[in-house]
Amino acid sequence: MRVADNRPRIFQGSRDIVLSLIVTGIVMVGAVGFTGMCTYNPGAPEQGQVPEIDASTFISMEARGMDFAVREPVTPEGWVTNSARRAVVDDTPAPVIGYVTTDSGFLQLTQTGETVQDAVEGYDGRWRDFSESYDLQGRTVEIYTSREKEVRDLRVLDLGDARILVSGAATDEEFNELLSAAIDADPLTSP
């Protein structure tokens, strides 16, 4: 009898441990694969159906409770309204609607009665500096950017009776389509 045979299993060689792990892995893959609850599909993920919500009902209810003019922009054909919620901008309620564009971009439109400066500072607590401005349908759109990479740019449009803030991941054209729709929309209620 050799001394090595009397050692506890914890002190046996790495060969035994590797074989045990391989057997455990095979049993685990077989058990999980048998349930049919897991799949393996190499390659890019497929795009599923984007959930659509009723933004008209949401925004009409929000308009009744706000002390500034709230608008419901008519978005281009093919855009899907996939989220709506009430947020807080500079400690005041603000309706927010999210859109998925036809090119799979995402835009989020926030409406507030706060001043432009207060709205930008109170949007999400992240610092943004004024970057540039441009003209859109006779109105000035201001772009605020951050030095932090994970903070998205913010486009701000002052309509006089409300401020429109748009953020997201989309093309400049899609940003401008949404901002133009906000300019063209009539207020649902007067402040």
N, C-alpha and C positions, 0 to 999 in steps of 0.2 A: 504494500500500500504506500502510495506516495503522499507527501505532506500536502501537496497542492490539492488533492481530492478532498481534504478535510476543511478547506477554507469556506467561509460563508459565501453565498452567491454574490454579494456585493463586491467581493474582492476577486471575482473571476475576471477573465480577460475581456477586452473590448470586442472580440469576435462574438462572444455570447450576447453582449448587449446589442450589437448591430443586427444579429440574426433575430433577436427578440423584437426589435423595432420594425424590421421588415415584415415579420409575421403579423404584428399588430397593425401595421399600415394596410396590409392586404385584407385582413379581416374587416377593418374599418371601411375601406373603399367598397368592399363587397356588401357590407350591411347597409351603407348609405345608398349605394347604387341600386340595391334591391328595392328600396322604398319608392324610387322614381321621383323623389322630391328634389333632386339635384340634376343639373345638366351641365355639360361642358360644350361651349360653342366658341371656338377660337375666332378671332376677327373682331371687327368693329361692332358695337352694339346697334341694334335696330331701334329706330325712333318709334315710340308707341303713340297712342292717341293722346292728344293734349286735352286735359279736362277743360270744359267750358262752363263758365258761370254766367248768371244773369246780372250783368253790371248795371242795367237800366234800373232795376228795382233797388239795388244797393245805392246807387248814386242819387236817385230821387229821394230816398229816405234820408241820406246824409245831407242833401241840400236843405231839407226842412229844419235841420238842427244846427246849421252853421250860420255865423254872422257875417259871411262874405259870399260873393256870388260863386256858385258851383256850376260847372259845366259838364256836359256829357259829350265828349268828342265822338264824331262818327269816323271810325277807322277804315282804312282801305279794305277792300274785299280780300278775304283769305286770312286776315288777322284774327286771332282767337283771344278773347278775353278770358284769362285763366286764373285770375286772382283779384280779390277785392277785400279791403280791410280798412279799419280806421287806425291811423298812426297818430303820433304826437310830434309836432314840429314846434320847437321853442315853447313847450308846455301848453300848446293849444291843439285841439283835435284837427285832424286833416285826413280827408278821404284819399285812399291810394288804390289805383287800379293797375293791374299788370297785364301786359299783352305779349303774345308770341306772334312774331311776324311771319310772313310767308317764307322768308329765307331762314327760319329757325332762330331769329334774333329774339331778344327779350327786352322789353321796355317797361318801365314803371313810372306812372304819372301820379304826382302828388299835387294836391291843390291846398292852398293855405291863404289866410288873410294877413299873415305876418309881412313885415317889410322884407325886401329882398335880402338885406344883410342879416336880419334875424332868422329868416327862413334858411339861408345857407348855413349859418352857424348852428342852428338848431335842428338841421335835417337828420343827422345820425350821430352827432357828437364827434365827427371826424373833421379835422381842419382841411379846408380847401382855400386856395388863393384864386383871385380873379385872373383868368388866363387871356381871354379874348372875347370879342363880341362880334356879331354880324347881324345884318338886316334880314328879316323874314316877313314878307307881306306888310312892310311899313312899320314893323315892330322890331325892337332890339332884343336879341337873344344873347344872354351872357353865359359864358362857359367858365366854370370853376373847377380847378384841378388840384390834386394832392401830390405831394412828393412820394407818398407811400403807394407802392404798386398795387396793393389789394383794394385801395379806395377808388371807386369809380368816379368818373367825371360827372358833373351835375350841370345841366342846362336849365337856365332860369329865364322865364318870360313873365314880364310884369304887364298884366292886362288892366291895371288901374284899380279894378274892384276885387282882384285876386292875383295871386302869384302862382304860376305853374312851374313845377320842378320835374324834370325828366332825367332819369338815370337808367342805365342798363348796358346791355351788350348788343349793339346793332350798328348798322351803317349810318353815316351822316344823313343820307337820304331818308332812312326810316325815322330817325330822330325828327327831321324836319317835317315829315308827313304827319307825325303825331302832334307836333307843335302847331302846325297849320290847321289841323282839325280842331285843336283847342281854341285857336283864334277865331275860326269860323263858327264855333258853337255858341249859341245864345245861352245866357245864364238861366238855370232852371228856376231860381228864385232871386228876388232882389234882397240885398242886405238891409 
